[in-house]
Amino acid sequence: MILGFSTIGVGTPVWLIILQLFAYGFFTSLQYTSMNTLVYAEIDEEEASAASSIASTMQQMSISFGVAAASLVTAFFLPAAARGNPPIFIRGVHRAFYVLGAMTIVSTIVFRKLKRSDGNAVSTHKEPHGG
């Protein structure tokens, strides 16, 4: 979804930008909901408070690192001279979106560690269809 923002240019219709932003927000919300559900899937009631604190802290740290990384990548592609030159500025922002999109894709490797049975506790232990 982040790579999609690199297609926005001067001639991009506003409705398309709004559609991209809506889709990004929708899928980001879906991702957070899914990940937060898995965080608590195998937690006992006695451990729920500590798990909540740890999960919240990790989520805030991840967001902070993401903002810092996005800022650094964007600053790298936007030298001071680009700020007064719209075509160079847009090219720099597009390159930043390419890198940030690639970083996001690479970050999904962590999900390869999930097992088919992860989350059974919140899905009433039902096997997925066909499996």
PATORMI-182749 format. One record per residue: residue number from 0; residue in three letters; z, y, x of N, C-alpha, C in turn. Coordinates in steps of 0.001 Angstrom, whole numbers. Layout:
<recs>
<rec n="NUM" res="ALA" n_c3="Z" n_c2="Y" n_c1="X" ca_c3="Z" ca_c2="Y" ca_c1="X" c_c3="Z" c_c2="Y" c_c1="X"/>
...
</recs>
This chain:
<recs>
<rec n="0" res="MET" n_c3="0" n_c2="-1193" n_c1="825" ca_c3="0" ca_c2="0" ca_c1="0" c_c3="0" c_c2="1260" c_c1="871"/>
<rec n="1" res="ILE" n_c3="709" n_c2="1214" n_c1="1985" ca_c3="751" ca_c2="2380" ca_c1="2870" c_c3="-616" c_c2="2634" c_c1="3487"/>
<rec n="2" res="LEU" n_c3="-1327" n_c2="1569" n_c1="3830" ca_c3="-2684" ca_c2="1730" ca_c1="4364" c_c3="-3583" c_c2="2449" c_c1="3362"/>
<rec n="3" res="GLY" n_c3="-3359" n_c2="2254" n_c1="2097" ca_c3="-4162" ca_c2="2900" ca_c1="1065" c_c3="-4082" c_c2="4411" c_c1="1109"/>
<rec n="4" res="PHE" n_c3="-2967" n_c2="4939" n_c1="1579" ca_c3="-2835" ca_c2="6393" ca_c1="1663" c_c3="-3768" c_c2="6999" c_c1="2703"/>
<rec n="5" res="SER" n_c3="-4274" n_c2="6179" n_c1="3611" ca_c3="-5200" ca_c2="6690" ca_c1="4619" c_c3="-6564" c_c2="7005" c_c1="4016"/>
<rec n="6" res="THR" n_c3="-6801" n_c2="6596" n_c1="2780" ca_c3="-8074" ca_c2="6898" ca_c1="2117" c_c3="-8063" c_c2="8247" c_c1="1415"/>
<rec n="7" res="ILE" n_c3="-6912" n_c2="8880" n_c1="1325" ca_c3="-6813" ca_c2="10167" ca_c1="644" c_c3="-7382" c_c2="11260" c_c1="1537"/>
<rec n="8" res="GLY" n_c3="-8270" n_c2="12019" n_c1="973" ca_c3="-8882" ca_c2="13131" ca_c1="1700" c_c3="-8966" c_c2="14354" c_c1="813"/>
<rec n="9" res="VAL" n_c3="-9669" n_c2="15356" n_c1="1292" ca_c3="-9801" ca_c2="16614" ca_c1="559" c_c3="-10468" c_c2="16394" c_c1="-798"/>
<rec n="10" res="GLY" n_c3="-11429" n_c2="15487" n_c1="-862" ca_c3="-12167" ca_c2="15261" ca_c1="-2101" c_c3="-11591" c_c2="14197" c_c1="-3009"/>
<rec n="11" res="THR" n_c3="-10437" n_c2="13654" n_c1="-2672" ca_c3="-9837" ca_c2="12597" ca_c1="-3495" c_c3="-9323" c_c2="13188" c_c1="-4801"/>
<rec n="12" res="PRO" n_c3="-9732" n_c2="12615" n_c1="-5934" ca_c3="-9253" ca_c2="13134" ca_c1="-7217" c_c3="-7736" c_c2="12975" c_c1="-7356"/>
<rec n="13" res="VAL" n_c3="-7135" n_c2="13928" n_c1="-8017" ca_c3="-5683" ca_c2="13912" ca_c1="-8200" c_c3="-5248" c_c2="12661" c_c1="-8956"/>
<rec n="14" res="TRP" n_c3="-6028" n_c2="12225" n_c1="-9943" ca_c3="-5645" ca_c2="11049" ca_c1="-10717" c_c3="-5558" c_c2="9805" c_c1="-9836"/>
<rec n="15" res="LEU" n_c3="-6438" n_c2="9716" n_c1="-8819" ca_c3="-6409" ca_c2="8563" ca_c1="-7918" c_c3="-5173" c_c2="8605" c_c1="-7011"/>
<rec n="16" res="ILE" n_c3="-4828" n_c2="9803" n_c1="-6567" ca_c3="-3617" ca_c2="9953" ca_c1="-5747" c_c3="-2387" c_c2="9562" c_c1="-6562"/>
<rec n="17" res="ILE" n_c3="-2331" n_c2="10005" n_c1="-7809" ca_c3="-1206" ca_c2="9666" ca_c1="-8685" c_c3="-1151" c_c2="8157" c_c1="-8918"/>
<rec n="18" res="LEU" n_c3="-2310" n_c2="7537" n_c1="-9114" ca_c3="-2360" ca_c2="6090" ca_c1="-9300" c_c3="-1853" c_c2="5355" c_c1="-8058"/>
<rec n="19" res="GLN" n_c3="-2271" n_c2="5811" n_c1="-6876" ca_c3="-1795" ca_c2="5190" ca_c1="-5633" c_c3="-283" c_c2="5354" c_c1="-5491"/>
<rec n="20" res="LEU" n_c3="218" n_c2="6536" n_c1="-5777" ca_c3="1663" ca_c2="6776" ca_c1="-5677" c_c3="2434" c_c2="5922" c_c1="-6681"/>
<rec n="21" res="PHE" n_c3="1921" n_c2="5808" n_c1="-7891" ca_c3="2574" ca_c2="4977" ca_c1="-8900" c_c3="2617" c_c2="3522" c_c1="-8451"/>
<rec n="22" res="ALA" n_c3="1482" n_c2="3004" n_c1="-7967" ca_c3="1423" ca_c2="1613" ca_c1="-7510" c_c3="2373" c_c2="1389" c_c1="-6339"/>
<rec n="23" res="TYR" n_c3="2406" n_c2="2321" n_c1="-5403" ca_c3="3317" ca_c2="2207" ca_c1="-4259" c_c3="4769" c_c2="2165" c_c1="-4740"/>
<rec n="24" res="GLY" n_c3="5134" n_c2="3069" n_c1="-5628" ca_c3="6499" ca_c2="3103" ca_c1="-6153" c_c3="6845" c_c2="1837" c_c1="-6917"/>
<rec n="25" res="PHE" n_c3="5909" n_c2="1338" n_c1="-7711" ca_c3="6129" ca_c2="120" ca_c1="-8486" c_c3="6403" c_c2="-1066" c_c1="-7574"/>
<rec n="26" res="PHE" n_c3="5523" n_c2="-1264" n_c1="-6586" ca_c3="5674" ca_c2="-2425" ca_c1="-5711" c_c3="6862" c_c2="-2279" c_c1="-4760"/>
<rec n="27" res="THR" n_c3="7196" n_c2="-1067" n_c1="-4360" ca_c3="8389" ca_c2="-859" ca_c1="-3544" c_c3="9640" c_c2="-1204" c_c1="-4344"/>
<rec n="28" res="SER" n_c3="9685" n_c2="-778" n_c1="-5593" ca_c3="10814" ca_c2="-1102" ca_c1="-6464" c_c3="10920" c_c2="-2600" c_c1="-6692"/>
<rec n="29" res="LEU" n_c3="9787" n_c2="-3250" n_c1="-6906" ca_c3="9766" ca_c2="-4701" ca_c1="-7089" c_c3="10274" c_c2="-5422" c_c1="-5846"/>
<rec n="30" res="GLN" n_c3="9870" n_c2="-4932" n_c1="-4688" ca_c3="10321" ca_c2="-5531" ca_c1="-3425" c_c3="11834" c_c2="-5373" c_c1="-3264"/>
<rec n="31" res="TYR" n_c3="12359" n_c2="-4171" n_c1="-3502" ca_c3="13802" ca_c2="-3956" ca_c1="-3368" c_c3="14579" c_c2="-4839" c_c1="-4342"/>
<rec n="32" res="THR" n_c3="14097" n_c2="-4940" n_c1="-5570" ca_c3="14787" ca_c2="-5768" ca_c1="-6560" c_c3="14809" c_c2="-7226" c_c1="-6118"/>
<rec n="33" res="SER" n_c3="13678" n_c2="-7723" n_c1="-5648" ca_c3="13602" ca_c2="-9113" ca_c1="-5194" c_c3="14506" c_c2="-9369" c_c1="-4002"/>
<rec n="34" res="MET" n_c3="14463" n_c2="-8466" n_c1="-3028" ca_c3="15289" ca_c2="-8655" ca_c1="-1829" c_c3="16770" c_c2="-8548" c_c1="-2160"/>
<rec n="35" res="ASN" n_c3="17145" n_c2="-7619" n_c1="-3016" ca_c3="18554" ca_c2="-7480" ca_c1="-3387" c_c3="19037" c_c2="-8695" c_c1="-4166"/>
<rec n="36" res="THR" n_c3="18189" n_c2="-9297" n_c1="-4961" ca_c3="18562" ca_c2="-10509" ca_c1="-5676" c_c3="18823" c_c2="-11645" c_c1="-4689"/>
<rec n="37" res="LEU" n_c3="17952" n_c2="-11795" n_c1="-3698" ca_c3="18131" ca_c2="-12863" ca_c1="-2712" c_c3="19378" c_c2="-12664" c_c1="-1851"/>
<rec n="38" res="VAL" n_c3="19757" n_c2="-11409" n_c1="-1615" ca_c3="20944" ca_c2="-11133" ca_c1="-792" c_c3="22178" c_c2="-11776" c_c1="-1415"/>
<rec n="39" res="TYR" n_c3="22268" n_c2="-11737" n_c1="-2734" ca_c3="23465" ca_c2="-12228" ca_c1="-3417" c_c3="23296" c_c2="-13632" c_c1="-3991"/>
<rec n="40" res="ALA" n_c3="22165" n_c2="-14262" n_c1="-3742" ca_c3="21869" ca_c2="-15550" ca_c1="-4365" c_c3="22866" c_c2="-16641" c_c1="-4002"/>
<rec n="41" res="GLU" n_c3="23322" n_c2="-16688" n_c1="-2784" ca_c3="24191" ca_c2="-17780" ca_c1="-2339" c_c3="25609" c_c2="-17299" c_c1="-2015"/>
<rec n="42" res="ILE" n_c3="26017" n_c2="-16180" n_c1="-2570" ca_c3="27315" ca_c2="-15577" ca_c1="-2263" c_c3="28341" c_c2="-15961" c_c1="-3326"/>
<rec n="43" res="ASP" n_c3="29522" n_c2="-16387" n_c1="-2855" ca_c3="30632" ca_c2="-16677" ca_c1="-3763" c_c3="31237" c_c2="-15361" c_c1="-4249"/>
<rec n="44" res="GLU" n_c3="31995" n_c2="-15449" n_c1="-5342" ca_c3="32631" ca_c2="-14245" ca_c1="-5893" c_c3="33589" c_c2="-13599" c_c1="-4891"/>
<rec n="45" res="GLU" n_c3="34265" n_c2="-14431" n_c1="-4084" ca_c3="35220" ca_c2="-13899" ca_c1="-3109" c_c3="34507" c_c2="-13093" c_c1="-2015"/>
<rec n="46" res="GLU" n_c3="33264" n_c2="-13442" n_c1="-1743" ca_c3="32510" ca_c2="-12780" ca_c1="-673" c_c3="31632" c_c2="-11640" c_c1="-1187"/>
<rec n="47" res="ALA" n_c3="31596" n_c2="-11440" n_c1="-2503" ca_c3="30678" ca_c2="-10471" ca_c1="-3101" c_c3="30925" c_c2="-9046" c_c1="-2613"/>
<rec n="48" res="SER" n_c3="32175" n_c2="-8645" n_c1="-2504" ca_c3="32488" ca_c2="-7279" ca_c1="-2070" c_c3="32004" c_c2="-7021" c_c1="-647"/>
<rec n="49" res="ALA" n_c3="32324" n_c2="-7936" n_c1="261" ca_c3="31892" ca_c2="-7783" ca_c1="1658" c_c3="30367" c_c2="-7845" c_c1="1758"/>
<rec n="50" res="ALA" n_c3="29750" n_c2="-8738" n_c1="992" ca_c3="28293" ca_c2="-8856" ca_c1="1019" c_c3="27640" c_c2="-7574" c_c1="508"/>
<rec n="51" res="SER" n_c3="28229" n_c2="-6980" n_c1="-518" ca_c3="27707" ca_c2="-5728" ca_c1="-1067" c_c3="27769" c_c2="-4608" c_c1="-33"/>
<rec n="52" res="SER" n_c3="28875" n_c2="-4524" n_c1="668" ca_c3="29030" ca_c2="-3487" ca_c1="1704" c_c3="28032" c_c2="-3683" c_c1="2837"/>
<rec n="53" res="ILE" n_c3="27888" n_c2="-4915" n_c1="3287" ca_c3="26967" ca_c2="-5206" ca_c1="4385" c_c3="25521" c_c2="-4953" c_c1="3949"/>
<rec n="54" res="ALA" n_c3="25163" n_c2="-5426" n_c1="2752" ca_c3="23791" ca_c2="-5245" ca_c1="2266" c_c3="23459" c_c2="-3768" c_c1="2097"/>
<rec n="55" res="SER" n_c3="24396" n_c2="-3004" n_c1="1551" ca_c3="24168" ca_c2="-1567" ca_c1="1356" c_c3="24010" c_c2="-854" c_c1="2696"/>
<rec n="56" res="THR" n_c3="24853" n_c2="-1203" n_c1="3655" ca_c3="24768" ca_c2="-601" ca_c1="4988" c_c3="23441" c_c2="-944" c_c1="5652"/>
<rec n="57" res="MET" n_c3="23039" n_c2="-2198" n_c1="5572" ca_c3="21769" ca_c2="-2617" ca_c1="6183" c_c3="20577" c_c2="-1928" c_c1="5515"/>
<rec n="58" res="GLN" n_c3="20644" n_c2="-1783" n_c1="4206" ca_c3="19553" ca_c2="-1131" ca_c1="3491" c_c3="19444" c_c2="343" c_c1="3911"/>
<rec n="59" res="GLN" n_c3="20574" n_c2="1029" n_c1="4005" ca_c3="20558" ca_c2="2431" ca_c1="4420" c_c3="20083" c_c2="2579" c_c1="5866"/>
<rec n="60" res="MET" n_c3="20517" n_c2="1662" n_c1="6727" ca_c3="20057" ca_c2="1711" ca_c1="8120" c_c3="18557" c_c2="1456" c_c1="8207"/>
<rec n="61" res="SER" n_c3="18059" n_c2="513" n_c1="7438" ca_c3="16626" ca_c2="221" ca_c1="7429" c_c3="15824" c_c2="1421" c_c1="6961"/>
<rec n="62" res="ILE" n_c3="16294" n_c2="2077" n_c1="5924" ca_c3="15611" ca_c2="3277" ca_c1="5431" c_c3="15625" c_c2="4358" c_c1="6503"/>
<rec n="63" res="SER" n_c3="16764" n_c2="4545" n_c1="7164" ca_c3="16871" ca_c2="5555" ca_c1="8226" c_c3="15931" c_c2="5262" c_c1="9380"/>
<rec n="64" res="PHE" n_c3="15881" n_c2="3991" n_c1="9804" ca_c3="14960" ca_c2="3618" ca_c1="10885" c_c3="13508" c_c2="3809" c_c1="10452"/>
<rec n="65" res="GLY" n_c3="13214" n_c2="3512" n_c1="9197" ca_c3="11860" ca_c2="3700" ca_c1="8683" c_c3="11441" c_c2="5159" c_c1="8685"/>
<rec n="66" res="VAL" n_c3="12343" n_c2="6033" n_c1="8266" ca_c3="12047" ca_c2="7472" ca_c1="8270" c_c3="11865" c_c2="7964" c_c1="9702"/>
<rec n="67" res="ALA" n_c3="12720" n_c2="7512" n_c1="10609" ca_c3="12608" ca_c2="7916" ca_c1="12012" c_c3="11291" c_c2="7422" c_c1="12618"/>
<rec n="68" res="ALA" n_c3="10934" n_c2="6172" n_c1="12345" ca_c3="9682" ca_c2="5617" ca_c1="12875" c_c3="8480" c_c2="6366" c_c1="12310"/>
<rec n="69" res="ALA" n_c3="8497" n_c2="6640" n_c1="11005" ca_c3="7393" ca_c2="7376" ca_c1="10389" c_c3="7274" c_c2="8778" c_c1="10984"/>
<rec n="70" res="SER" n_c3="8393" n_c2="9415" n_c1="11236" ca_c3="8382" ca_c2="10757" ca_c1="11829" c_c3="7813" c_c2="10730" c_c1="13241"/>
<rec n="71" res="LEU" n_c3="8234" n_c2="9761" n_c1="14025" ca_c3="7738" ca_c2="9660" ca_c1="15404" c_c3="6242" c_c2="9340" c_c1="15452"/>
<rec n="72" res="VAL" n_c3="5804" n_c2="8404" n_c1="14623" ca_c3="4387" ca_c2="8039" ca_c1="14601" c_c3="3551" c_c2="9234" c_c1="14156"/>
<rec n="73" res="THR" n_c3="3987" n_c2="9928" n_c1="13118" ca_c3="3242" ca_c2="11083" ca_c1="12630" c_c3="3215" c_c2="12188" c_c1="13674"/>
<rec n="74" res="ALA" n_c3="4333" n_c2="12452" n_c1="14323" ca_c3="4375" ca_c2="13488" ca_c1="15366" c_c3="3450" c_c2="13134" c_c1="16527"/>
<rec n="75" res="PHE" n_c3="3326" n_c2="11849" n_c1="16841" ca_c3="2445" ca_c2="11413" ca_c1="17918" c_c3="985" c_c2="11761" c_c1="17605"/>
<rec n="76" res="PHE" n_c3="580" n_c2="11569" n_c1="16358" ca_c3="-813" ca_c2="11807" ca_c1="15970" c_c3="-1089" c_c2="13240" c_c1="15524"/>
<rec n="77" res="LEU" n_c3="-60" n_c2="14071" n_c1="15446" ca_c3="-249" ca_c2="15463" ca_c1="15034" c_c3="232" c_c2="16424" c_c1="16120"/>
<rec n="78" res="PRO" n_c3="-588" n_c2="16639" n_c1="17133" ca_c3="-193" ca_c2="17616" ca_c1="18142" c_c3="-167" c_c2="19016" c_c1="17528"/>
<rec n="79" res="ALA" n_c3="466" n_c2="19925" n_c1="18207" ca_c3="625" ca_c2="21289" ca_c1="17688" c_c3="-713" c_c2="21924" c_c1="17339"/>
<rec n="80" res="ALA" n_c3="-1760" n_c2="21644" n_c1="18104" ca_c3="-3073" ca_c2="22234" ca_c1="17851" c_c3="-3664" c_c2="21755" c_c1="16527"/>
<rec n="81" res="ALA" n_c3="-3263" n_c2="20586" n_c1="16065" ca_c3="-3821" ca_c2="20032" ca_c1="14835" c_c3="-3306" c_c2="20748" c_c1="13598"/>
<rec n="82" res="ARG" n_c3="-2191" n_c2="21408" n_c1="13686" ca_c3="-1577" ca_c2="22023" ca_c1="12503" c_c3="-2407" c_c2="23159" c_c1="11933"/>
<rec n="83" res="GLY" n_c3="-3207" n_c2="23811" n_c1="12756" ca_c3="-4054" ca_c2="24897" ca_c1="12269" c_c3="-5478" c_c2="24460" c_c1="12007"/>
<rec n="84" res="ASN" n_c3="-5773" n_c2="23182" n_c1="12159" ca_c3="-7119" ca_c2="22669" ca_c1="11987" c_c3="-7086" c_c2="21527" c_c1="10964"/>
<rec n="85" res="PRO" n_c3="-7410" n_c2="21829" n_c1="9688" ca_c3="-7282" ca_c2="20812" ca_c1="8633" c_c3="-7987" c_c2="19489" c_c1="8908"/>
<rec n="86" res="PRO" n_c3="-9230" n_c2="19453" n_c1="9392" ca_c3="-9856" ca_c2="18138" ca_c1="9635" c_c3="-9107" c_c2="17309" c_c1="10680"/>
<rec n="87" res="ILE" n_c3="-8630" n_c2="17941" n_c1="11745" ca_c3="-7866" ca_c2="17216" ca_c1="12771" c_c3="-6515" c_c2="16785" c_c1="12204"/>
<rec n="88" res="PHE" n_c3="-5917" n_c2="17647" n_c1="11399" ca_c3="-4632" ca_c2="17328" ca_c1="10766" c_c3="-4775" c_c2="16090" c_c1="9877"/>
<rec n="89" res="ILE" n_c3="-5804" n_c2="16082" n_c1="9015" ca_c3="-6015" ca_c2="14949" ca_c1="8105" c_c3="-6293" c_c2="13678" c_c1="8900"/>
<rec n="90" res="ARG" n_c3="-7100" n_c2="13778" n_c1="9957" ca_c3="-7386" ca_c2="12607" ca_c1="10798" c_c3="-6097" c_c2="12074" c_c1="11423"/>
<rec n="91" res="GLY" n_c3="-5233" n_c2="12968" n_c1="11864" ca_c3="-3959" ca_c2="12549" ca_c1="12455" c_c3="-3055" c_c2="11860" c_c1="11445"/>
<rec n="92" res="VAL" n_c3="-3008" n_c2="12395" n_c1="10231" ca_c3="-2195" ca_c2="11779" ca_c1="9178" c_c3="-2755" c_c2="10399" c_c1="8826"/>
<rec n="93" res="HIS" n_c3="-4087" n_c2="10290" n_c1="8749" ca_c3="-4696" ca_c2="8988" ca_c1="8466" c_c3="-4351" c_c2="7974" c_c1="9550"/>
<rec n="94" res="ARG" n_c3="-4411" n_c2="8386" n_c1="10793" ca_c3="-4060" ca_c2="7466" ca_c1="11885" c_c3="-2596" c_c2="7048" c_c1="11798"/>
<rec n="95" res="ALA" n_c3="-1743" n_c2="7975" n_c1="11429" ca_c3="-327" ca_c2="7631" ca_c1="11251" c_c3="-169" c_c2="6591" c_c1="10143"/>
<rec n="96" res="PHE" n_c3="-897" n_c2="6751" n_c1="9043" ca_c3="-833" ca_c2="5761" ca_c1="7963" c_c3="-1352" c_c2="4399" c_c1="8417"/>
<rec n="97" res="TYR" n_c3="-2387" n_c2="4377" n_c1="9269" ca_c3="-2875" ca_c2="3102" ca_c1="9803" c_c3="-1762" c_c2="2382" c_c1="10569"/>
<rec n="98" res="VAL" n_c3="-1109" n_c2="3124" n_c1="11453" ca_c3="-52" ca_c2="2525" ca_c1="12278" c_c3="1135" c_c2="2113" c_c1="11412"/>
<rec n="99" res="LEU" n_c3="1553" n_c2="2972" n_c1="10494" ca_c3="2695" ca_c2="2647" ca_c1="9637" c_c3="2375" c_c2="1459" c_c1="8726"/>
<rec n="100" res="GLY" n_c3="1155" n_c2="1388" n_c1="8228" ca_c3="746" ca_c2="242" ca_c1="7420" c_c3="772" c_c2="-1044" c_c1="8232"/>
<rec n="101" res="ALA" n_c3="276" n_c2="-970" n_c1="9468" ca_c3="291" ca_c2="-2152" ca_c1="10350" c_c3="1726" c_c2="-2567" c_c1="10663"/>
<rec n="102" res="MET" n_c3="2588" n_c2="-1588" n_c1="10901" ca_c3="3999" ca_c2="-1908" ca_c1="11168" c_c3="4631" c_c2="-2602" c_c1="9959"/>
<rec n="103" res="THR" n_c3="4279" n_c2="-2158" n_c1="8774" ca_c3="4819" ca_c2="-2763" ca_c1="7557" c_c3="4341" c_c2="-4203" c_c1="7417"/>
<rec n="104" res="ILE" n_c3="3064" n_c2="-4428" n_c1="7695" ca_c3="2519" ca_c2="-5794" ca_c1="7616" c_c3="3227" c_c2="-6698" c_c1="8625"/>
<rec n="105" res="VAL" n_c3="3417" n_c2="-6214" n_c1="9836" ca_c3="4091" ca_c2="-7011" ca_c1="10866" c_c3="5539" c_c2="-7304" c_c1="10458"/>
<rec n="106" res="SER" n_c3="6176" n_c2="-6350" n_c1="9787" ca_c3="7577" ca_c2="-6548" ca_c1="9393" c_c3="7749" c_c2="-7651" c_c1="8361"/>
<rec n="107" res="THR" n_c3="6683" n_c2="-8046" n_c1="7692" ca_c3="6797" ca_c2="-9110" ca_c1="6695" c_c3="6995" c_c2="-10480" c_c1="7321"/>
<rec n="108" res="ILE" n_c3="6869" n_c2="-10578" n_c1="8627" ca_c3="7079" ca_c2="-11857" ca_c1="9314" c_c3="8474" c_c2="-12403" c_c1="9023"/>
<rec n="109" res="VAL" n_c3="9437" n_c2="-11523" n_c1="8823" ca_c3="10806" ca_c2="-11961" ca_c1="8564" c_c3="10884" c_c2="-12844" c_c1="7314"/>
<rec n="110" res="PHE" n_c3="9973" n_c2="-12658" n_c1="6368" ca_c3="10011" ca_c2="-13439" ca_c1="5135" c_c3="9522" c_c2="-14871" c_c1="5339"/>
<rec n="111" res="ARG" n_c3="8909" n_c2="-15156" n_c1="6467" ca_c3="8480" ca_c2="-16525" ca_c1="6754" c_c3="9681" c_c2="-17461" c_c1="6937"/>
<rec n="112" res="LYS" n_c3="10857" n_c2="-16878" n_c1="7195" ca_c3="12058" ca_c2="-17691" ca_c1="7377" c_c3="12632" c_c2="-18184" c_c1="6048"/>
<rec n="113" res="LEU" n_c3="12157" n_c2="-17640" n_c1="4947" ca_c3="12644" ca_c2="-18089" ca_c1="3645" c_c3="12182" c_c2="-19516" c_c1="3383"/>
<rec n="114" res="LYS" n_c3="13071" n_c2="-20282" n_c1="2756" ca_c3="12740" ca_c2="-21649" ca_c1="2376" c_c3="12439" c_c2="-21682" c_c1="879"/>
<rec n="115" res="ARG" n_c3="11747" n_c2="-22704" n_c1="468" ca_c3="11380" ca_c2="-22840" ca_c1="-949" c_c3="12619" c_c2="-22843" c_c1="-1846"/>
<rec n="116" res="SER" n_c3="13724" n_c2="-23357" n_c1="-1345" ca_c3="14945" ca_c2="-23463" ca_c1="-2148" c_c3="15786" c_c2="-22181" c_c1="-2143"/>
<rec n="117" res="ASP" n_c3="15456" n_c2="-21216" n_c1="-1300" ca_c3="16228" ca_c2="-19968" ca_c1="-1277" c_c3="16106" c_c2="-19270" c_c1="-2629"/>
<rec n="118" res="GLY" n_c3="17232" n_c2="-18889" n_c1="-3160" ca_c3="17252" ca_c2="-18205" ca_c1="-4444" c_c3="17435" c_c2="-19127" c_c1="-5633"/>
<rec n="119" res="ASN" n_c3="17588" n_c2="-20427" n_c1="-5381" ca_c3="17788" ca_c2="-21354" ca_c1="-6498" c_c3="19016" c_c2="-20994" c_c1="-7330"/>
<rec n="120" res="ALA" n_c3="20026" n_c2="-20450" n_c1="-6692" ca_c3="21259" ca_c2="-20117" ca_c1="-7408" c_c3="21034" c_c2="-19056" c_c1="-8478"/>
<rec n="121" res="VAL" n_c3="20055" n_c2="-18203" n_c1="-8299" ca_c3="19788" ca_c2="-17168" ca_c1="-9301" c_c3="18616" c_c2="-17529" c_c1="-10199"/>
<rec n="122" res="SER" n_c3="17999" n_c2="-18674" n_c1="-9933" ca_c3="16881" ca_c2="-19105" ca_c1="-10783" c_c3="17249" c_c2="-20370" c_c1="-11540"/>
<rec n="123" res="THR" n_c3="18516" n_c2="-20623" n_c1="-11692" ca_c3="19074" ca_c2="-21804" ca_c1="-12367" c_c3="18540" c_c2="-23112" c_c1="-11796"/>
<rec n="124" res="HIS" n_c3="18284" n_c2="-23098" n_c1="-10481" ca_c3="17867" ca_c2="-24285" ca_c1="-9730" c_c3="16588" c_c2="-24926" c_c1="-10238"/>
<rec n="125" res="LYS" n_c3="15763" n_c2="-24188" n_c1="-10920" ca_c3="14514" ca_c2="-24753" ca_c1="-11410" c_c3="13469" c_c2="-24715" c_c1="-10297"/>
<rec n="126" res="GLU" n_c3="12705" n_c2="-25760" n_c1="-10211" ca_c3="11602" ca_c2="-25799" ca_c1="-9244" c_c3="10463" c_c2="-24932" c_c1="-9775"/>
<rec n="127" res="PRO" n_c3="9763" n_c2="-24262" n_c1="-8867" ca_c3="8611" ca_c2="-23486" ca_c1="-9304" c_c3="7569" c_c2="-24398" c_c1="-9946"/>
<rec n="128" res="HIS" n_c3="6753" n_c2="-23829" n_c1="-10814" ca_c3="5712" ca_c2="-24603" ca_c1="-11477" c_c3="4793" c_c2="-25262" c_c1="-10471"/>
<rec n="129" res="GLY" n_c3="4474" n_c2="-26484" n_c1="-10693" ca_c3="3573" ca_c2="-27227" ca_c1="-9824" c_c3="4229" c_c2="-27740" c_c1="-8568"/>
<rec n="130" res="GLY" n_c3="5544" n_c2="-27622" n_c1="-8446" ca_c3="6098" ca_c2="-28011" ca_c1="-7189" c_c3="7262" c_c2="-28863" c_c1="-7199"/>
</recs>
